[in-house]
Amino acid sequence: MSDTDRLPPDLEQIDRDLRGSAIDLQRAALDRLAQVPADLAVPLLARLLDSSDFMHRRMAVMGLGNYQVEASFQLLATVITTDKDPSVMGEAANAIVDFGDRAIPLLVDLFKKTDNWLVRQSIIPLLIDTNSHAELLTTAEIAIADDTQSVKEVGILALGSLLTSPFQAQALPLLLALCHDPSWRNRWRATIALQSLQNPATKAAIAQLQHDEHFRVVAAALEVANHWASQ
């Protein structure tokens, strides 16, 4: 007798829908499963994690995020450290962050070990929404050195958020350096990021950026200056 043969009839249908290929049925099954107690739902999702289909594993991870129990945390931690599919790892990061501080080291380790742009872009916004400033600085420093432009830009966003944190002194020099970056997109993002801190150094940088060679950087610098003037 298989594991699914021992499930109650309603859970058997949920399991079948989750293992199908129709995304709308999978999502509806997850919604129904969210009403099931953790002691029944989590083992079902654990078995789904063994699927060779990355979409099945992704659905399992999404379902585990509905249960703030130790078994869910341990399964998500395993996914983060062992799964190879970027979409599954990214979804696991989104789910495990709700477990609080204990999840942060796992997210930072995942960020460091992967060079996948999707996973890295998923993790930094999650860290921005926490008080883990030191860890955010670590990931931001890695991100701005990434070869993928979108990862660089989310790293610049992270540095901007740190300007109002105890790590302002570490983040500000990195942003000021990016104001001279050869890429106009990096200068543009850095200009916008400086908006949250008005001091002599940022005022001087914004004044210089108003004469940048790229019109988007100039426009952003003027907008920041006008924002400061209106405060």
Rosetta blueprint (number, residue, H / E / L):
1 M L
2 S L
3 D L
4 T H
5 D H
6 R H
7 L L
8 P L
9 P H
10 D H
11 L H
12 E H
13 Q H
14 I H
15 D H
16 R H
17 D H
18 L H
19 R L
20 G L
21 S L
22 A L
23 I H
24 D H
25 L H
26 Q H
27 R H
28 A H
29 A H
30 L H
31 D H
32 R H
33 L H
34 A L
35 Q L
36 V L
37 P L
38 A H
39 D H
40 L H
41 A H
42 V H
43 P H
44 L H
45 L H
46 A H
47 R H
48 L H
49 L L
50 D L
51 S L
52 S L
53 D L
54 F H
55 M H
56 H H
57 R H
58 R H
59 M H
60 A H
61 V H
62 M H
63 G H
64 L H
65 G L
66 N L
67 Y L
68 Q L
69 V L
70 E H
71 A H
72 S H
73 F H
74 Q H
75 L H
76 L H
77 A H
78 T H
79 V H
80 I H
81 T H
82 T H
83 D L
84 K L
85 D L
86 P H
87 S H
88 V H
89 M H
90 G H
91 E H
92 A H
93 A H
94 N H
95 A H
96 I H
97 V H
98 D H
99 F H
100 G H
101 D H
102 R H
103 A H
104 I H
105 P H
106 L H
107 L H
108 V H
109 D H
110 L H
111 F H
112 K H
113 K H
114 T L
115 D L
116 N L
117 W H
118 L H
119 V H
120 R H
121 Q H
122 S H
123 I H
124 I H
125 P H
126 L H
127 L H
128 I H
129 D L
130 T L
131 N L
132 S L
133 H H
134 A H
135 E H
136 L H
137 L H
138 T H
139 T H
140 A H
141 E H
142 I H
143 A H
144 I L
145 A L
146 D L
147 D L
148 T L
149 Q H
150 S H
151 V H
152 K H
153 E H
154 V H
155 G H
156 I H
157 L H
158 A H
159 L H
160 G H
161 S H
162 L H
163 L L
164 T L
165 S L
166 P L
167 F L
168 Q H
169 A H
170 Q H
171 A H
172 L H
173 P H
174 L H
175 L H
176 L H
177 A H
178 L H
179 C L
180 H L
181 D L
182 P L
183 S L
184 W H
185 R H
186 N H
187 R H
188 W H
189 R H
190 A H
191 T H
192 I H
193 A H
194 L H
195 Q H
196 S H
197 L L
198 Q L
199 N L
200 P H
201 A H
202 T H
203 K H
204 A H
205 A H
206 I H
207 A H
208 Q H
209 L H
210 Q L
211 H L
212 D L
213 E L
214 H L
215 F H
216 R H
217 V H
218 V H
219 A H
220 A H
221 A H
222 L H
223 E H
224 V H
225 A H
226 N H
227 H H
228 W H
229 A H
230 S H
231 Q L
